[in-house]
Amino acid sequence: MKPTNRYSSLSRRDFLKLAGAGLGTLALRPFERVFPLPQFPSSERLGRICIDGKVDVKAAPNEGAATVNTVYSDTVVEWLREVVGPKPYYINQRWVETPGGYIYTPYLQPVRNMPNTPLTAMPEGKNGFWAEVTVPYVDLYIENPPPRSPWAKDIIEVYRQYPRLYYTQVAWIDQIKTNEAGQVLYRFNEDPGHGYGYGDIFWAEGAAFRPLTAEEIAPISPDVDPNDKKVVINLTYQTLSCYEGNTEVFFCKISSGAKWDAYGNAVDTWSTPVGPGHSTHWKAISVHMSGGTTGAGYDTPAISWSTFFSGDGIAIHAAFWHNDFGSPRSHGCVNARPEDAKWIFCWTTPHVSLEQSELRMTWPDHGTLVDVVERKF
């Protein structure tokens, strides 16, 4: 790919200007409306603005430094290096240096641009496959309007934009087509049988997706007695550790349930449940999650590597919508970097294969024990 300017050539705002007028046509001719992938910056390491609205680019890694540029949601920038700089009243003090200035790290999802040679036909004997997004984002085009899920309704009907999937999300692909331009398209099916979605069906550029393999989700340490495995989540320090006996074999930063809302008010309803004796009783390769109330709710498709350990809704899972691990900010779940969530998913029991997609257990059967601890000062 030829080098482009410092930022993605097609930001969310620019895309809206170009595509807004064509939404009516989309419903009638979805195959002809699928655009090729944007020409993202050519650097190996990239960052995507993952918060809604605008972000200031600073002249130095300092909240008080001069603003040299403003970028918007889904803008993709070159990620040169990460540095430490003051951000008063925030736990995270890290900034990303880009060719155009410094951006506060939590606002940038680390991404890569790795398009694939897409399959031109479904694998023999398969009615679908799981695939991971390996580019910063890919636009979706609805086949069966009107949209059913709240997230798709908002984006398509309220904001008049095309919905997107983002780097590391995992989607169920159940059809492949080639359009008149020779573009290979994958169909992302949000039916209730694959991800607990609302039944929306979308088409997208096939090159954005990499099919998952059985080898990459093979169980980790299968020879270790499952009773010797344990997960410890520390809410005070926002960390997660995996133990085999008394040996820590994995460690990562996480984001547990938020303690304050967007207005600075203390909230208890978003807390991650504290205590020993939780267990990984339900695991899903990808799942549609929703909850909360108007103004404080969420509705997100294709959340990957979900390991549920409390009730029907509290899970360790991948998060692509922020990069603020080490700070509480979820609605009760335990957010982890996608690569960390995937490791935990493969290490904990029960093991889930590609053919299963998900697996539930009921007491007295259980998976890996999970202790959630919190230090009271």
C-alpha positions in Angstrom: 0.0 0.0 0.0 1.3 3.5 -0.9 2.0 5.9 2.0 -0.8 8.4 2.6 -1.0 11.4 4.8 -0.5 11.3 8.6 -4.1 10.4 9.3 -6.6 8.0 7.6 -7.8 9.4 4.4 -11.4 8.7 5.3 -12.4 9.8 8.8 -15.9 9.2 10.2 -17.0 12.7 9.5 -15.7 12.7 5.9 -17.3 9.3 5.3 -20.7 10.7 6.4 -20.4 13.6 4.0 -19.7 11.2 1.1 -22.1 8.4 2.0 -25.1 10.0 3.7 -27.0 10.6 0.6 -26.7 7.0 -0.5 -28.4 5.3 2.4 -31.7 4.9 0.5 -30.0 3.2 -2.4 -28.1 0.9 0.0 -31.2 -1.0 1.0 -32.0 -1.9 -2.7 -28.6 -2.8 -4.0 -26.3 -3.8 -1.1 -23.7 -5.6 -3.2 -23.0 -2.6 -5.4 -22.8 -0.3 -2.4 -19.9 -2.0 -0.6 -16.8 0.3 -0.7 -13.3 -1.0 -0.7 -11.3 -0.7 2.5 -10.0 2.8 3.2 -6.3 3.6 2.5 -5.0 3.6 6.1 -1.6 5.0 7.0 1.2 2.7 6.1 2.9 2.3 9.4 3.1 -1.1 11.1 1.7 0.3 14.3 -1.5 2.5 14.2 -4.0 3.9 16.6 -7.7 4.6 16.0 -9.6 7.3 17.9 -12.0 5.1 19.8 -14.1 7.7 21.7 -17.1 9.6 20.3 -16.5 13.2 19.4 -13.3 15.0 18.9 -9.8 14.7 20.5 -7.1 17.3 20.8 -3.6 16.6 19.5 -1.1 18.3 21.8 2.3 19.8 21.0 3.8 17.9 23.9 2.7 14.9 26.2 1.0 17.3 28.6 -2.6 18.3 29.1 -1.5 21.9 29.4 0.4 21.9 26.1 -0.8 23.8 23.1 -3.4 22.1 20.8 -1.9 21.6 17.3 -4.8 19.7 15.7 -8.2 18.2 16.3 -9.1 14.7 15.2 -12.5 12.9 15.3 -13.9 9.4 16.0 -12.3 6.6 13.9 -9.5 8.7 12.6 -6.5 6.4 12.2 -3.0 7.8 13.1 0.6 6.5 13.0 1.6 5.2 16.5 5.3 6.1 16.9 5.9 5.4 20.6 4.3 5.7 24.0 5.6 8.2 26.6 4.7 9.4 30.1 3.2 12.9 30.6 0.9 14.7 33.0 -2.8 14.2 32.8 -4.2 15.7 36.1 -6.9 13.7 38.0 -6.5 10.6 35.8 -4.8 7.3 36.7 -3.4 6.8 33.2 -0.5 9.2 32.5 0.5 7.8 29.1 0.5 9.5 25.7 1.1 8.3 22.2 3.5 10.2 20.0 2.2 10.6 16.4 3.8 12.5 13.4 1.3 15.3 14.1 1.6 15.5 17.9 0.6 13.7 21.1 -2.7 12.0 21.8 -3.8 10.7 25.3 -3.3 6.9 25.1 -6.8 5.9 26.4 -8.4 7.6 23.4 -6.5 5.4 20.9 -7.2 1.7 20.2 -3.9 0.1 19.2 -4.6 -1.4 15.7 -2.8 -2.8 12.7 -3.8 -2.8 9.0 -3.5 -6.4 7.8 -5.9 -7.0 4.9 -6.4 -10.7 3.9 -6.9 -12.6 0.7 -10.6 -13.5 1.2 -12.1 -16.9 0.7 -14.2 -17.0 -2.5 -16.5 -19.8 -1.3 -17.6 -21.3 2.1 -15.3 -24.0 3.5 -16.5 -27.4 2.4 -19.1 -28.9 4.8 -19.4 -25.6 6.8 -22.5 -23.4 7.1 -20.4 -20.5 8.5 -17.1 -19.6 10.2 -15.8 -17.2 12.8 -13.6 -14.4 11.5 -11.6 -11.7 13.2 -11.3 -8.1 11.9 -7.7 -7.4 11.1 -7.9 -3.8 9.8 -8.7 -0.6 11.8 -12.3 -0.8 10.8 -14.7 -2.1 8.1 -18.0 -0.6 7.0 -21.2 -2.7 7.2 -24.1 -2.6 4.8 -27.4 -3.9 6.0 -29.2 -6.5 3.9 -32.5 -6.7 5.8 -33.5 -3.2 6.8 -34.9 -1.7 8.9 -32.2 -2.3 11.6 -33.4 -4.2 14.6 -30.6 -3.8 17.2 -30.3 -0.5 19.2 -26.7 0.1 18.0 -27.6 -0.3 14.4 -30.8 1.7 14.7 -28.9 4.6 16.2 -26.1 4.6 13.7 -28.3 4.1 10.6 -31.5 5.9 11.4 -30.4 8.6 13.8 -26.9 9.5 12.8 -27.3 8.5 9.1 -24.0 6.7 9.1 -22.9 3.2 8.1 -22.2 0.9 11.1 -18.7 -0.6 11.4 -16.8 -3.4 13.0 -13.4 -2.7 14.5 -10.0 -4.3 14.8 -10.1 -7.6 16.8 -13.9 -8.0 16.8 -15.0 -11.5 15.9 -18.0 -12.0 13.6 -20.0 -15.0 12.3 -19.8 -15.2 8.5 -22.4 -17.3 6.8 -22.3 -16.4 3.1 -19.7 -15.3 0.6 -20.4 -13.4 -2.7 -18.4 -11.7 -5.4 -20.0 -8.5 -6.9 -19.8 -7.2 -10.4 -16.6 -5.4 -9.7 -14.9 -8.6 -8.5 -15.0 -7.6 -4.9 -15.4 -10.5 -2.5 -18.0 -9.8 0.2 -18.6 -11.6 3.5 -22.1 -11.7 5.2 -22.0 -11.0 8.9 -25.1 -12.6 10.4 -26.3 -11.3 13.8 -28.9 -14.0 14.2 -29.7 -15.2 17.8 -27.9 -18.5 17.2 -24.5 -16.8 16.7 -23.8 -14.1 19.1 -27.3 -13.4 20.6 -27.9 -10.6 18.2 -31.2 -9.2 17.1 -31.2 -10.7 13.6 -29.5 -7.9 11.6 -27.6 -9.1 8.5 -24.7 -7.1 7.0 -22.3 -7.3 4.1 -18.7 -6.2 4.3 -15.4 -6.3 2.4 -14.1 -9.8 2.8 -10.5 -8.7 2.9 -11.1 -7.2 6.4 -11.6 -10.6 8.0 -9.3 -13.5 8.9 -11.0 -16.8 9.6 -10.1 -18.2 13.0 -8.3 -21.5 13.2 -8.7 -24.4 15.6 -5.0 -24.2 16.5 -5.2 -20.6 17.7 -8.0 -21.3 20.2 -6.5 -24.7 21.4 -6.5 -25.0 25.2 -3.5 -23.6 27.0 -1.9 -25.9 29.6 -4.4 -28.7 29.1 -2.1 -31.1 31.0 -2.6 -29.1 34.2 -5.2 -30.3 36.6 -8.2 -28.0 36.1 -8.6 -27.9 39.9 -5.1 -26.3 40.1 -6.1 -23.4 37.9 -7.4 -20.1 39.4 -8.0 -16.6 38.3 -7.5 -13.7 40.8 -8.9 -10.3 39.9 -7.7 -7.4 42.0 -10.1 -4.5 41.8 -7.9 -2.2 43.9 -5.0 -2.4 41.5 -7.0 -3.3 38.4 -5.1 -6.4 37.6 -5.8 -10.0 36.7 -3.5 -13.0 37.4 -3.8 -16.6 36.4 -2.3 -19.3 38.7 -1.4 -22.9 38.2 -1.1 -24.0 41.8 0.9 -21.3 43.5 2.7 -20.2 40.3 1.5 -17.1 38.5 1.5 -17.9 34.8 -0.2 -14.8 33.4 -0.7 -11.2 34.4 -2.5 -8.3 32.8 -4.1 -4.9 33.5 -7.9 -4.8 33.3 -10.8 -2.3 33.6 -13.5 -3.5 36.1 -16.8 -1.9 37.0 -16.8 1.9 37.1 -17.2 3.6 40.4 -18.4 6.9 39.0 -20.6 7.9 36.0 -19.8 10.4 33.3 -21.0 13.2 35.6 -18.7 12.2 38.5 -21.5 10.6 40.6 -20.7 7.5 42.6 -22.5 4.4 41.2 -22.9 1.0 42.8 -24.8 -0.7 40.1 -21.7 -1.0 37.8 -19.5 -2.7 40.4 -17.8 -6.0 39.7 -19.0 -8.6 42.3 -16.4 -9.1 45.0 -15.7 -12.5 46.6 -14.3 -16.0 46.2 -15.9 -19.0 44.6 -16.9 -17.5 41.2 -16.4 -19.9 38.3 -16.1 -19.7 34.5 -19.4 -21.3 33.8 -20.1 -19.9 30.3 -17.8 -19.0 27.5 -18.5 -17.6 24.1 -16.1 -16.9 21.2 -18.2 -13.8 20.3 -21.4 -12.3 21.8 -23.7 -9.3 21.5 -23.8 -7.5 24.8 -26.4 -4.9 25.9 -27.7 -3.5 29.1 -28.1 -0.4 31.3 -30.7 2.3 30.9 -31.3 5.2 28.6 -28.4 7.6 28.8 -26.2 5.1 30.6 -26.8 1.9 28.5 -24.7 0.0 26.0 -25.4 -2.2 23.1 -22.4 -3.7 21.3 -22.1 -6.6 18.8 -19.3 -9.0 18.2 -17.5 -8.8 21.6 -14.9 -11.4 21.5 -13.4 -13.9 24.0 -16.1 -13.6 26.7 -15.5 -15.7 29.8 -18.5 -15.4 32.1 -17.9 -16.0 35.8 -20.8 -14.5 37.8 -24.5 -14.7 37.1 -25.6 -14.4 33.5 -23.8 -11.2 32.5 -20.5 -10.6 34.3 -17.6 -11.6 32.1 -13.9 -11.2 31.3 -14.0 -10.0 27.7 -12.1 -8.1 25.0 -12.7 -4.3 24.8 -11.9 -2.4 21.6 -13.7 0.9 22.6 -11.1 2.2 25.0 -7.4 1.8 25.9 -7.6 2.7 29.5 -6.7 -0.6 31.1 -5.7 -0.1 34.7 -8.7 2.2 35.4 -12.3 1.1 36.4 -14.7 1.9 33.6 -17.0 -1.0 32.7 -20.6 -1.7 33.6 -19.6 -4.6 35.8 -17.6 -6.8 33.5 -13.9 -7.1 33.4 -12.5 -5.4 30.2 -9.2 -6.7 28.9 -7.0 -6.1 25.9 -8.2 -8.5 23.1 -5.0 -10.5 23.2 -5.2 -10.9 27.0 -8.9 -11.8 26.9 -8.1 -14.5 24.2 -5.3 -16.0 26.4 -7.6 -16.2 29.4 -10.4 -17.7 27.2 -8.1 -20.5 26.0 -6.5 -21.1 29.4 -9.6 -21.4 31.5 -12.0 -24.3 31.5 -14.3 -25.5 30.0 -12.6 -25.5 26.6 -14.7 -24.1 23.7 -14.0 -25.2 20.1 -14.8 -23.4 16.9 -17.6 -26.0 16.3 -19.1 -25.3 19.7 -18.8 -21.5 19.6 -20.0 -21.4 23.2 -20.4 -23.7 26.2 -22.4 -23.4 29.4 -22.0 -25.3 32.6 -24.3 -25.7 35.6 -23.5 -26.5 39.2 -22.2 -28.7 40.6 -20.1 -28.8 37.4 -18.0 -25.7 37.0 -15.0 -24.3 35.2 -12.0 -22.4 36.5 -12.4 -20.8 39.9 -12.3 -16.9 40.0 -11.6 -14.9 43.1 -12.4 -11.1 43.0 -10.6 -9.2 45.7 -10.6 -5.6 46.8 -8.5 -3.9 49.4 -10.4 -1.6 51.7 -8.4 1.4 52.9 
